[in-house]
Amino acid sequence: MNAIVLLLIAAVPFGVAANQVDPNAAISAFEKKFGVSEGKRRNHTKGLCFVATFTATPEAAKYTVSPIFSGEPIAVVGRFSHPGGNLHSEDAKTKVLGMALDFRYNDIHHKMAMLNVPFFSVPMPEAFVEQLTITPAEREVFKAKYPSVGQFEQALVERVAGSHDYFEQYYNSIHTFYLVNKAKEKQPVRWTFYSQTMQALADRATLNFEQQAEQKLALGPVTMDMIVSFPHESDKLNDPTYQWVTSGERVHFGQLHITGLGADCEPVNFDPTMVSPGFELSDDPVLRFRSPAYAISFGKRLSEAAKLAQKRE
Ligand code: HEM
């Protein structure tokens, strides 16, 4: 095991202390439910890496001192993904997708990992772990305990599985973060990346999502607009199951230009709590829990990948 992996595993107990539920329980629950694809992510196992550039608008710098919003083009490595631990998750059966971004500026890595849904299904990490471990017969009781689970199902009911590829989506931060500007003013925000490429390919029925992405990128970069919103005074800041009413104001923060596939994003941990100066985390318990859970998955898959590589040598 290399030094980085050891360091990561050593870092995990801090996360455990900060949370009531052990993040190891979340990783074990994924492993039990889906099995283990050695060397791969325990969740969002199937994915597609890409390269991109992000350029902020001048508006963004009014809200945050973060260098990724300076207006200079920032290199980004990203990954589209399917939730769950199935490496062969079928595009045609998929309603929920993820998009993760690693903005790279000098030695800063600013991460985002978003979903194409309006809100999260559960409000607390323990509910997330419970959801992974319950039997179908226990689901009704679980839904009565967490009404957001039924609301989440309802929000997706009219989606047609597999009908929109990775680019024909919007991707939502779901959690609240704080932006801090030069005057040290702190502004709670959530954001969404909206794709400008909602047009489906004529022969889409014969192509999987990766092939659709290849064909679209052959025509040129795919652009997504980052739109930031602010809370209405009644909006809850720390509940990821609560969809904001918002103040009504929206600010265009910049554009992500996806230029190609084939980035090396396997050794990237898209932990959304890794943010740049000018960004702060909210106390959303699900957001806080993600960090130690991702670190455990990352540590395991990196050490497995190293062992697999050794075997091949
Ligand atoms: C308790 C809640 C959650 C747990 C335990 C959890 C766990 C995980 C784990 C273990 C991974 C794989 C990490 C790796 O090996 O690098 C992952 C990936 C991911 N998760 Fe979560 N997650 C949670 C909530 C969320 C939420 C709320 C979102 C969206 C707002 C989200 C979006 C993603 C995305 C997009 C990826 C794929 C990142 C990549 O491509 O590497 N997750 N999650």
Residues whose N, C-alpha, C, O or C-beta is under 5 A from the ligand:
A	BS01	HEM	A26 R41 R42 N43 H44 G47 R79 S81 G98 M99 A100 A113 M114 L115 F120 P125 F128 N172 S173 I174 V268 N269 F270 V286 F289 R290 A293 Y294 S297 F298
